[in-house]
């Protein structure tokens, strides 16, 4: 970010920036400069100054977008060097890119207070933090890294963060975490969760006792004045510690309790007001709405099951297991029991559950049956059990309110009965994603498609990935005739593999798609369309023209000559609105000139998505079947 001052004009602009920074020059004086000078001054502005000037500059018709974007690109370039990332985000407004710059810089300063802010000349760390904090809604805390910014009770910066941070990530991995760091992070977790406005929590820890501390042992045990009967009811909660409740009670109710996690040097936290400076009043309860647990093991789930029956604020629960580790069936059955208890509470909020990975397909029936108000369910299944271990196929009673279902299977299934049973019981389904369901030889996915046509006519989004639909064109067309799809994804579904006349089969699909006025997004990638891709251009021909806005035909081994035919056909009847066309991972390098000519023909009415794919590196046996 260093800038060489080479001209008198540069020297003058740098001096304006200097005097503005040290308060010798007021904001009004800077804004009184001519507009062309203000535009030239923008590259010299630091984030604090740009934030301060942006509203007035926009009134003058001067955009700060390029200045913010330059900062973002420099930050993204540094991250790319560290993480090897290639893509950068795109932004539509100055405000969007400003918020991203502020958040990234703040996160860097939180981890490393020695970050070089001199690249913006005279901006101080405290000045930046006090400005950026209002844009920060996420904080990550790790046992591997001690925050370099001093956050203490009563500190204005911490007080501001407590008002803005809605998302908290906790990563607890270090077995060598010092007592000082453990105490500091314990305090910060307490302030953000109990005093702040955090609604979304993402957790990673290989230690099950960390979850115990977070959910059941961390909060204050403060209670208002109680009679003896109410005190007796609390005794059981102390029994697990082998302690008497009486020593913590007085005439005003139980005092705060000092509790350490037994025999564990890493987790030496207290749960009392004395341990958290600044806590002079009872702390509010948890307000967590979204909980994501990454690399989850069954011990973690046990802790979650304990609190789930009273977790009224929770709307989204996501459990991601590590290395394909499957949660045992009995753990999910215990979770189903906890969901039954939660469903009886009048203020329950849970609407979405995501669990990867399950050992059995029909446990999703258990989850639906346990909590009938569930709106979204996302599961991964590693094994379908249809024999004695699960007795017979489960039946679902009545209708369910499920609107979104995503299921990923990682094995060959003997049948899809558990999925079909679920689909028939969920007539209000709006979105369905099924991935990797491979049936044995001689079985077909026709029943799945027929079930959708009969039971799920309200579907707006259908995503079938890596399913063999080579003998299902008739069923696909039937399903399209009754559903009101806005998005259709049939990626890697071998659509034309066994068609006697591939072009005619694709035309049948096109004719059916044209009868769907609601369709906006179509994904036919990885389907070996090759030279038949030009048939898709007929989507926009004739009086029943498709309103499609996005078409993905990537990875279909479309040769440059094939794309040119598609482009010429499409140019004779272009789409009514600009079409986003994804052509990634096709062998355009086989004839670069023809490929470029095809792209040039498409650009007037298409937004093109391509990549630099070297087709010479693809496996020969893959090419041979295209």
C-alpha positions as CSV (number, residue, x, y, z in Angstrom):
1,X,0.0,0.0,0.0
2,X,3.0,2.3,0.0
3,X,2.7,5.2,-2.4
4,X,5.7,6.9,-4.0
5,X,5.4,10.7,-4.0
6,X,6.8,11.8,-7.3
7,X,5.1,15.1,-8.3
8,X,4.3,18.4,-6.6
9,X,0.6,17.4,-6.9
10,X,1.2,14.2,-5.1
11,X,3.1,16.1,-2.3
12,X,0.1,18.5,-1.9
13,X,-2.4,15.7,-1.8
14,X,-0.3,13.8,0.8
15,X,-0.1,17.0,2.9
16,X,-3.9,17.4,2.8
17,X,-4.2,13.8,4.0
18,X,-1.6,14.5,6.8
19,X,-3.3,17.6,8.2
20,X,-6.7,16.0,8.0
21,X,-5.3,13.0,10.0
22,X,-3.8,15.1,12.8
23,X,-7.0,17.2,13.0
24,X,-5.3,20.4,11.8
25,X,-7.7,20.4,8.9
26,X,-11.4,19.9,9.4
27,X,-13.8,17.8,7.4
28,X,-15.6,20.9,6.0
29,X,-12.3,22.3,4.7
30,X,-11.6,19.1,2.8
31,X,-15.1,18.9,1.4
32,X,-14.8,22.5,0.1
33,X,-12.0,21.3,-2.3
34,X,-13.1,21.1,-6.0
35,X,-14.6,17.8,-7.0
36,X,-11.7,16.8,-9.3
37,X,-9.3,17.3,-6.4
38,X,-11.5,15.3,-4.1
39,X,-11.4,12.5,-6.5
40,X,-7.6,12.6,-6.7
41,X,-7.4,12.7,-2.9
42,X,-9.4,9.5,-2.5
43,X,-6.4,7.1,-3.0
44,X,-4.6,8.9,-0.1
45,X,-7.5,8.5,2.3
46,X,-7.3,5.8,5.0
47,X,-10.4,3.8,6.0
48,X,-11.3,6.1,8.9
49,X,-11.2,9.2,6.7
50,X,-13.2,7.5,3.9
51,X,-15.8,6.4,6.3
52,X,-16.1,9.9,7.7
53,X,-16.3,11.6,4.3
54,X,-18.4,9.0,2.3
55,X,-21.9,10.4,3.0
56,X,-20.9,13.9,2.0
57,X,-19.0,12.8,-1.0
58,X,-22.0,10.8,-2.3
59,X,-24.1,14.0,-1.9
60,X,-21.6,15.7,-4.2
61,X,-21.8,12.8,-6.7
62,X,-18.4,11.4,-5.9
63,X,-18.2,7.6,-5.5
64,X,-15.7,6.1,-3.0
65,X,-16.2,2.6,-4.6
66,X,-12.8,2.5,-6.4
67,X,-10.9,3.6,-3.2
68,X,-12.6,0.9,-1.1
69,X,-12.1,-1.7,-3.8
70,X,-8.4,-0.9,-4.0
71,X,-8.1,-1.6,-0.2
72,X,-10.1,-4.8,-0.5
73,X,-8.0,-6.1,-3.4
74,X,-4.8,-5.4,-1.4
75,X,-6.2,-7.3,1.6
76,X,-7.5,-10.1,-0.5
77,X,-4.1,-10.4,-2.2
78,X,-2.4,-10.8,1.1
79,X,-4.9,-13.5,2.1
80,X,-4.4,-15.3,-1.2
81,X,-0.6,-15.5,-0.5
82,X,-1.4,-17.1,2.8
83,X,-4.2,-19.4,1.9
84,X,-3.7,-19.9,-1.8
85,X,-7.1,-18.5,-2.7
86,X,-7.8,-17.4,-6.2
87,X,-11.2,-15.8,-6.3
88,X,-12.2,-12.5,-4.9
89,X,-15.7,-11.3,-4.0
90,X,-17.6,-9.0,-6.2
91,X,-19.6,-6.0,-4.8
92,X,-22.3,-3.8,-6.1
93,X,-22.0,-0.7,-3.9
94,X,-19.4,1.3,-2.0
95,X,-21.1,0.4,1.3
96,X,-20.8,-3.4,0.6
97,X,-17.1,-3.2,-0.1
98,X,-16.5,-0.8,2.8
99,X,-18.1,-3.2,5.3
100,X,-15.9,-6.1,4.0
101,X,-12.7,-4.0,4.3
102,X,-13.6,-2.9,7.8
103,X,-14.4,-6.4,8.9
104,X,-11.2,-7.9,7.5
105,X,-9.0,-5.3,8.9
106,X,-10.6,-5.5,12.3
107,X,-10.2,-9.3,12.4
108,X,-6.5,-8.8,11.5
109,X,-6.0,-6.2,14.2
110,X,-7.8,-8.4,16.8
111,X,-5.4,-11.2,16.1
112,X,-2.3,-9.0,15.7
113,X,-2.1,-5.5,17.1
114,X,1.3,-5.1,15.4
115,X,-0.4,-5.0,12.0
116,X,1.2,-2.3,9.8
117,X,-1.3,0.5,9.6
118,X,1.5,2.9,8.5
119,X,0.5,2.0,4.9
120,X,-2.2,4.5,5.5
121,X,0.3,7.0,6.9
122,X,-1.1,8.4,10.2
123,X,-4.0,6.2,11.1
124,X,-3.7,4.9,14.7
125,X,-4.9,1.5,15.8
126,X,-7.3,2.9,18.4
127,X,-8.7,5.3,15.9
128,X,-9.3,2.6,13.4
129,X,-10.9,0.1,15.9
130,X,-13.3,2.7,17.3
131,X,-14.4,3.5,13.7
132,X,-14.6,-0.1,12.3
133,X,-16.3,-1.7,15.3
134,X,-19.8,-0.5,14.2
135,X,-19.4,-2.7,11.0
136,X,-18.2,-5.8,12.8
137,X,-20.9,-8.5,13.3
138,X,-18.6,-11.5,13.6
139,X,-15.8,-12.4,16.0
140,X,-13.6,-15.6,16.0
141,X,-11.9,-16.7,19.2
142,X,-9.3,-19.5,19.2
143,X,-7.4,-21.3,22.0
144,X,-4.4,-21.2,19.6
145,X,-4.2,-17.4,19.4
146,X,-4.5,-14.8,22.1
147,X,-6.3,-11.6,21.1
148,X,-3.7,-8.8,20.9
149,X,-6.3,-6.1,21.5
150,X,-6.9,-5.6,25.2
151,X,-10.6,-6.2,25.9
152,X,-11.6,-5.7,29.5
153,X,-14.9,-5.1,31.3
154,X,-15.9,-1.4,30.9
155,X,-13.7,-1.0,27.9
156,X,-15.6,1.1,25.2
157,X,-14.4,-1.2,22.4
158,X,-15.8,-4.3,24.2
159,X,-19.0,-2.5,25.0
160,X,-19.4,-1.6,21.3
161,X,-18.7,-5.2,20.2
162,X,-21.3,-6.5,22.6
163,X,-23.9,-4.3,20.7
164,X,-22.8,-5.3,17.2
165,X,-21.5,-8.9,17.2
166,X,-24.2,-11.3,16.2
167,X,-22.0,-14.2,15.1
168,X,-19.3,-15.9,17.2
169,X,-16.9,-18.7,16.2
170,X,-15.1,-20.7,18.9
171,X,-12.3,-22.9,18.0
172,X,-10.9,-24.9,21.0
173,X,-8.0,-27.1,20.0
174,X,-4.9,-26.4,22.0
175,X,-4.1,-28.8,24.8
176,X,-1.4,-26.4,26.0
177,X,-3.6,-23.3,26.4
178,X,-2.3,-21.3,29.3
179,X,-4.5,-20.4,32.3
180,X,-4.3,-16.8,31.4
181,X,-5.6,-17.3,27.9
182,X,-8.3,-19.8,29.1
183,X,-9.4,-17.2,31.6
184,X,-9.5,-14.4,29.0
185,X,-11.4,-16.4,26.4
186,X,-13.8,-17.6,29.1
187,X,-14.5,-14.0,30.0
188,X,-15.0,-12.9,26.4
189,X,-17.3,-15.9,25.6
190,X,-19.3,-14.9,28.7
191,X,-19.5,-11.2,27.7
192,X,-20.5,-12.0,24.1
193,X,-23.1,-14.7,24.9
194,X,-24.5,-13.4,28.1
195,X,-24.3,-9.7,27.7
196,X,-24.1,-9.2,24.0
197,X,-26.5,-9.9,21.1
198,X,-24.9,-13.0,19.7
199,X,-27.4,-15.2,17.8
200,X,-25.2,-17.4,15.7
201,X,-22.5,-19.7,17.2
202,X,-20.1,-21.9,15.4
203,X,-18.1,-24.4,17.5
204,X,-15.1,-26.6,16.9
205,X,-13.5,-28.5,19.7
206,X,-12.2,-32.1,20.0
207,X,-13.0,-31.9,23.7
208,X,-16.4,-33.0,24.9
209,X,-16.0,-31.2,28.2
210,X,-15.7,-27.9,26.4
211,X,-19.3,-28.3,25.3
212,X,-20.3,-29.3,28.8
213,X,-18.8,-26.1,30.1
214,X,-20.4,-24.0,27.4
215,X,-23.9,-25.3,27.7
216,X,-24.4,-26.5,31.3
217,X,-21.7,-25.3,33.6
218,X,-20.7,-21.8,32.4
219,X,-23.8,-19.6,33.2
220,X,-24.5,-17.8,36.4
221,X,-26.5,-19.8,39.0
222,X,-28.2,-16.6,40.1
223,X,-31.9,-17.0,41.2
224,X,-34.3,-14.5,42.8
225,X,-35.6,-14.9,46.3
226,X,-37.1,-18.5,46.8
227,X,-39.0,-20.4,49.3
228,X,-37.7,-23.6,50.7
229,X,-39.7,-25.8,48.2
230,X,-38.1,-24.1,45.2
231,X,-34.6,-24.4,46.7
232,X,-35.2,-28.1,47.2
233,X,-36.0,-28.4,43.5
234,X,-32.5,-27.2,42.7
235,X,-30.7,-29.7,44.8
236,X,-30.5,-32.3,42.1
237,X,-28.6,-29.9,39.8
238,X,-25.8,-29.7,42.4
239,X,-25.8,-33.4,43.2
240,X,-23.6,-34.1,40.2
241,X,-20.8,-32.1,41.9
242,X,-21.2,-33.9,45.2
243,X,-22.0,-30.6,47.0
244,X,-24.7,-29.3,49.2
245,X,-26.9,-26.5,48.0
246,X,-27.2,-25.0,51.5
247,X,-23.7,-23.5,51.5
248,X,-24.6,-21.5,48.5
249,X,-28.0,-20.1,49.7
250,X,-28.9,-17.2,51.9
251,X,-32.1,-15.4,52.7
252,X,-32.1,-13.8,49.2
253,X,-31.8,-17.2,47.4
254,X,-28.7,-19.1,46.1
255,X,-25.4,-17.2,45.9
256,X,-23.3,-17.6,42.9
257,X,-21.4,-20.8,42.7
258,X,-17.7,-21.3,42.2
259,X,-17.2,-24.4,40.0
260,X,-14.2,-25.8,38.3
261,X,-14.3,-28.6,35.7
262,X,-12.9,-31.6,37.5
263,X,-9.3,-32.7,36.9
264,X,-8.8,-30.7,33.7
265,X,-6.1,-28.0,33.7
266,X,-7.3,-26.7,30.3
267,X,-10.8,-25.8,31.5
268,X,-10.3,-24.0,34.8
269,X,-13.2,-21.5,34.5
270,X,-15.5,-20.2,37.2
271,X,-19.2,-19.5,36.9
272,X,-19.7,-16.7,39.3
273,X,-20.0,-13.0,39.2
274,X,-16.7,-12.6,41.1
275,X,-14.9,-14.3,38.2
276,X,-16.3,-11.9,35.6
277,X,-15.4,-8.2,36.4
278,X,-18.2,-5.9,35.5
279,X,-21.0,-8.4,36.2
280,X,-22.8,-6.6,39.0
281,X,-26.3,-7.8,38.1
282,X,-27.7,-11.1,37.0
283,X,-26.8,-12.0,33.4
284,X,-29.5,-12.6,30.8
285,X,-30.1,-16.1,29.4
286,X,-28.7,-17.4,26.1
287,X,-30.2,-15.9,23.0
288,X,-28.6,-18.3,20.5
289,X,-30.7,-18.9,17.4
290,X,-28.2,-20.8,15.2
291,X,-25.8,-23.4,16.5
292,X,-23.2,-25.1,14.1
293,X,-20.9,-27.8,15.5
294,X,-18.1,-28.8,13.1
295,X,-16.2,-32.1,13.4
296,X,-18.9,-33.2,15.8
297,X,-18.6,-36.5,17.7
298,X,-21.3,-38.3,19.6
299,X,-20.0,-36.9,23.0
300,X,-20.8,-33.5,21.7
301,X,-24.3,-34.6,20.7
302,X,-24.9,-35.9,24.2
303,X,-24.3,-32.5,25.6
304,X,-26.6,-30.9,23.0
305,X,-29.3,-33.5,23.8
306,X,-29.2,-32.4,27.4
307,X,-30.1,-28.8,26.7
308,X,-32.2,-29.3,23.6
309,X,-35.5,-29.8,25.4
310,X,-35.4,-26.3,26.9
311,X,-33.5,-24.5,24.0
312,X,-36.5,-22.3,23.1
313,X,-34.5,-19.7,21.1
314,X,-32.8,-22.2,18.8
315,X,-34.0,-22.0,15.2
316,X,-31.1,-23.8,13.4
317,X,-29.1,-26.8,14.5
318,X,-26.2,-28.0,12.3
319,X,-24.0,-31.0,13.2
320,X,-21.1,-31.7,10.9
321,X,-19.1,-34.9,11.7
322,X,-15.4,-35.4,11.0
323,X,-13.9,-37.6,8.3
324,X,-17.2,-39.2,7.4
325,X,-17.8,-40.3,10.9
326,X,-21.4,-41.4,11.3
327,X,-23.4,-40.7,14.4
328,X,-24.7,-43.9,15.9
329,X,-28.4,-44.7,15.5
330,X,-29.0,-44.6,19.2
331,X,-27.6,-41.1,19.4
332,X,-30.1,-39.9,16.8
333,X,-32.9,-41.8,18.6
334,X,-32.0,-39.9,21.8
335,X,-32.0,-36.7,19.9
336,X,-35.5,-37.5,18.6
337,X,-36.7,-37.9,22.2
338,X,-35.2,-34.5,23.1
339,X,-37.0,-33.0,20.1
340,X,-40.3,-34.5,21.3
341,X,-39.8,-32.7,24.6
342,X,-38.9,-29.5,22.8
343,X,-42.0,-29.7,20.6
344,X,-44.2,-29.5,23.7
345,X,-42.9,-26.1,24.7
346,X,-45.1,-23.1,23.7
347,X,-42.1,-20.8,22.8
348,X,-40.1,-23.3,20.7
349,X,-38.4,-21.8,17.7
350,X,-36.5,-24.7,16.0
351,X,-37.1,-24.8,12.2
352,X,-34.0,-26.3,10.6
353,X,-31.9,-29.3,11.4
354,X,-28.8,-30.4,9.5
355,X,-27.0,-33.6,10.5
356,X,-24.1,-35.2,8.6
357,X,-23.6,-38.1,8.8
358,X,-26.3,-40.7,9.7
359,X,-25.9,-44.5,9.7
360,X,-29.4,-45.1,8.5
361,X,-31.7,-43.5,6.0
362,X,-35.0,-43.9,7.9
363,X,-33.8,-42.1,10.9
364,X,-34.9,-39.0,9.1
365,X,-38.4,-40.3,9.7
366,X,-37.6,-40.4,13.4
367,X,-36.6,-36.7,13.3
368,X,-39.7,-35.6,11.4
369,X,-42.0,-37.6,13.6
370,X,-40.4,-36.2,16.7
371,X,-40.7,-32.5,15.7
372,X,-43.5,-32.1,13.2
373,X,-43.0,-28.4,12.8
374,X,-39.6,-28.7,11.2
375,X,-39.4,-26.7,8.0
376,X,-35.9,-27.6,6.7
377,X,-34.0,-30.9,7.0
378,X,-30.6,-31.6,5.6
379,X,-29.1,-35.1,6.2
380,X,-26.3,-37.2,4.9
381,X,-26.6,-41.0,5.0
382,X,-23.7,-43.4,4.9
383,X,-25.6,-46.7,5.2
384,X,-29.2,-47.8,4.6
385,X,-30.3,-50.5,6.9
386,X,-33.3,-52.5,5.7
387,X,-32.8,-55.8,7.6
388,X,-33.5,-57.0,11.2
389,X,-31.4,-54.2,12.7
390,X,-34.2,-51.7,11.9
391,X,-37.0,-54.3,11.6
392,X,-39.4,-53.0,9.0
393,X,-39.7,-49.7,7.0
394,X,-41.0,-46.9,9.2
395,X,-44.3,-45.2,8.3
396,X,-45.1,-41.6,8.9
397,X,-48.4,-40.6,10.3
398,X,-50.2,-37.6,8.8
399,X,-48.8,-34.7,6.9
400,X,-45.7,-32.7,7.8
401,X,-44.8,-29.1,7.3
402,X,-41.4,-29.7,5.8
403,X,-40.6,-27.2,3.0
404,X,-36.9,-28.0,2.3
405,X,-35.3,-31.4,2.2
406,X,-31.7,-32.2,1.3
407,X,-30.4,-35.7,1.4
408,X,-27.0,-37.0,0.4
409,X,-26.2,-40.7,0.1
410,X,-22.7,-42.1,0.0
411,X,-23.4,-45.7,-1.0
412,X,-25.5,-48.0,-3.2
413,X,-29.0,-48.3,-1.7
414,X,-31.1,-51.4,-2.0
415,X,-34.2,-49.2,-2.4
416,X,-35.3,-45.7,-1.9
417,X,-38.4,-46.5,0.3
418,X,-37.3,-44.3,3.2
419,X,-37.0,-41.3,0.9
420,X,-40.3,-42.0,-1.0
421,X,-42.1,-42.4,2.4
422,X,-40.8,-39.0,3.4
423,X,-41.8,-37.3,0.1
424,X,-45.3,-38.7,0.3
425,X,-45.7,-37.3,3.9
426,X,-44.5,-33.9,2.9
427,X,-46.9,-32.4,0.3
428,X,-45.8,-28.8,1.1
429,X,-42.2,-29.4,0.0
430,X,-40.8,-26.4,-1.9
431,X,-37.2,-27.5,-2.3
432,X,-35.6,-30.9,-2.8
433,X,-32.0,-31.9,-3.2
434,X,-31.0,-35.5,-3.6
435,X,-27.4,-36.5,-4.2
436,X,-25.6,-39.7,-4.9
437,X,-28.5,-42.2,-4.7
438,X,-27.2,-45.1,-6.7
439,X,-29.5,-48.1,-7.1
440,X,-28.4,-51.6,-7.9
441,X,-28.4,-52.9,-11.5
442,X,-32.0,-53.5,-12.7
443,X,-33.5,-50.8,-10.4
444,X,-34.7,-47.4,-11.7
445,X,-35.3,-43.9,-10.4
446,X,-38.6,-43.8,-12.1
447,X,-40.5,-44.3,-8.8
448,X,-38.8,-41.2,-7.4
449,X,-39.9,-39.0,-10.2
450,X,-43.4,-40.5,-10.2
451,X,-43.6,-39.8,-6.5
452,X,-42.7,-36.1,-7.1
453,X,-45.3,-35.8,-9.8
454,X,-48.0,-37.3,-7.5
455,X,-47.1,-35.9,-4.1
456,X,-44.9,-32.8,-4.4
457,X,-46.5,-30.6,-7.1
458,X,-45.6,-27.4,-5.2
459,X,-41.8,-27.9,-5.7
460,X,-40.1,-24.7,-6.8
461,X,-36.5,-26.0,-6.7
462,X,-35.4,-29.6,-7.6
463,X,-31.8,-30.6,-7.5
464,X,-30.9,-34.2,-8.5
465,X,-27.2,-34.7,-8.5
466,X,-25.3,-37.9,-9.5
467,X,-28.4,-40.0,-10.1
468,X,-28.8,-42.3,-13.0
469,X,-31.8,-41.0,-15.0
470,X,-30.8,-42.5,-18.3
471,X,-34.1,-44.4,-18.6
472,X,-36.3,-41.7,-17.0
473,X,-36.9,-39.1,-19.7
474,X,-40.6,-39.9,-19.9
475,X,-41.0,-39.6,-16.1
476,X,-39.0,-36.3,-16.1
477,X,-41.4,-34.8,-18.7
478,X,-44.4,-36.0,-16.8
479,X,-43.0,-34.4,-13.6
480,X,-42.3,-31.1,-15.4
481,X,-45.9,-31.0,-16.6
482,X,-47.4,-30.8,-13.1
483,X,-44.7,-29.1,-11.0
484,X,-44.2,-25.3,-10.8
485,X,-40.4,-25.3,-10.9
486,X,-38.3,-22.2,-10.8
487,X,-35.0,-24.0,-10.6
488,X,-34.1,-27.4,-12.1
489,X,-30.7,-29.0,-11.5
490,X,-30.0,-32.3,-13.3
491,X,-26.2,-32.4,-13.0
492,X,-24.4,-35.6,-13.7
493,X,-27.6,-37.6,-14.3
494,X,-26.6,-39.4,-17.6
495,X,-29.7,-38.0,-19.3
496,X,-28.8,-39.1,-22.8
497,X,-26.7,-42.1,-22.1
498,X,-28.9,-44.8,-23.5
499,X,-31.1,-42.7,-25.8
500,X,-31.4,-44.2,-29.3
501,X,-31.7,-40.7,-30.8
502,X,-29.9,-38.3,-28.4
503,X,-30.9,-35.2,-30.3
504,X,-34.6,-36.2,-30.4
505,X,-34.5,-37.0,-26.7
506,X,-33.0,-33.6,-25.8
507,X,-35.7,-31.9,-28.0
508,X,-38.4,-33.6,-26.0
509,X,-36.9,-32.2,-22.8
510,X,-36.6,-28.8,-24.3
511,X,-40.3,-28.8,-25.4
512,X,-41.3,-29.8,-21.9
513,X,-39.2,-27.1,-20.3
514,X,-40.8,-24.4,-22.6
515,X,-44.1,-25.2,-21.0
516,X,-42.8,-24.0,-17.6
517,X,-43.1,-20.2,-17.5
518,X,-41.9,-20.1,-14.0
519,X,-38.5,-21.7,-14.8
520,X,-35.6,-19.3,-14.3
521,X,-32.6,-21.6,-13.6
522,X,-31.5,-24.8,-15.5
523,X,-28.4,-26.8,-14.7
524,X,-27.6,-29.6,-17.2
525,X,-23.8,-29.8,-16.4
526,X,-21.9,-33.1,-16.6
527,X,-24.5,-34.8,-18.9
528,X,-22.3,-35.4,-22.0
529,X,-24.5,-33.2,-24.3
530,X,-21.5,-32.5,-26.6
531,X,-22.6,-31.8,-30.2
532,X,-26.3,-31.9,-29.2
533,X,-26.0,-28.7,-27.1
534,X,-27.4,-26.6,-29.9
535,X,-30.9,-28.2,-29.3
536,X,-31.0,-26.1,-26.1
537,X,-31.1,-22.9,-28.2
538,X,-34.6,-23.9,-29.1
539,X,-35.7,-23.0,-25.6
540,X,-36.1,-19.4,-26.8
541,X,-37.8,-20.1,-30.2
542,X,-41.4,-19.9,-31.1
543,X,-44.3,-18.3,-29.3
544,X,-43.8,-20.3,-26.1
545,X,-40.4,-18.8,-25.4
546,X,-38.7,-19.8,-22.2
547,X,-38.1,-17.1,-19.6
548,X,-34.9,-18.8,-18.5
549,X,-32.2,-16.5,-16.9
550,X,-29.5,-19.0,-16.1
551,X,-28.3,-22.0,-18.1
552,X,-25.4,-24.2,-16.9
553,X,-23.9,-26.5,-19.6
554,X,-20.4,-26.8,-18.1
555,X,-18.4,-30.1,-18.3
556,X,-20.4,-31.4,-21.3
557,X,-17.4,-31.8,-23.6
558,X,-18.8,-29.1,-25.9
559,X,-16.2,-28.6,-28.7
560,X,-15.6,-25.1,-30.2
561,X,-17.5,-26.0,-33.4
562,X,-20.5,-27.3,-31.3
563,X,-20.6,-24.0,-29.4
564,X,-20.5,-22.0,-32.6
565,X,-23.5,-23.8,-33.9
566,X,-25.3,-23.2,-30.6
567,X,-24.3,-19.5,-30.8
568,X,-25.6,-19.1,-34.3
569,X,-28.8,-20.8,-33.5
570,X,-29.3,-18.7,-30.4
571,X,-28.5,-15.4,-32.3
572,X,-31.4,-16.1,-34.7
573,X,-33.9,-16.0,-31.7
574,X,-32.1,-14.6,-28.7
575,X,-33.5,-14.9,-25.2
576,X,-36.0,-12.2,-24.1
577,X,-33.8,-11.3,-21.2
578,X,-30.0,-11.4,-20.7
579,X,-29.0,-15.0,-20.1
580,X,-26.2,-16.1,-17.7
581,X,-24.5,-18.9,-19.6
582,X,-22.0,-21.2,-17.7
583,X,-19.6,-22.9,-20.1
584,X,-16.9,-23.8,-17.6
585,X,-14.8,-27.0,-18.1
586,X,-15.5,-27.5,-21.8
587,X,-12.6,-28.0,-24.2
588,X,-12.5,-24.6,-25.8
589,X,-8.7,-24.9,-26.1
590,X,-9.1,-27.5,-28.8
591,X,-9.7,-24.6,-31.3
592,X,-9.2,-21.3,-29.5
593,X,-10.2,-19.1,-32.5
594,X,-13.5,-20.9,-33.1
595,X,-14.2,-20.8,-29.4
596,X,-13.6,-17.1,-29.2
597,X,-15.8,-16.5,-32.3
598,X,-18.6,-18.4,-30.6
599,X,-18.2,-16.4,-27.4
600,X,-18.2,-13.1,-29.4
601,X,-21.5,-14.1,-30.9
602,X,-23.0,-14.9,-27.5
603,X,-21.9,-11.8,-25.7
604,X,-24.6,-9.4,-26.9
605,X,-27.3,-11.4,-25.1
606,X,-25.4,-13.5,-22.6
607,X,-23.3,-13.0,-19.5
608,X,-20.7,-15.7,-20.0
609,X,-19.1,-17.8,-17.2
610,X,-15.9,-19.6,-18.4
611,X,-12.7,-20.8,-17.0
612,X,-9.2,-21.6,-18.3
613,X,-9.5,-25.4,-18.5
614,X,-6.7,-27.5,-20.1
615,X,-8.6,-30.3,-21.7
616,X,-5.3,-32.1,-22.5
617,X,-5.1,-33.1,-18.8
618,X,-8.4,-34.9,-18.8
619,X,-8.4,-38.7,-18.6
620,X,-8.6,-40.4,-22.0
621,X,-11.3,-42.8,-20.8
622,X,-13.4,-39.9,-19.8
623,X,-13.1,-38.3,-23.2
624,X,-13.9,-41.6,-24.9
625,X,-17.4,-41.8,-23.5
626,X,-18.4,-38.3,-24.4
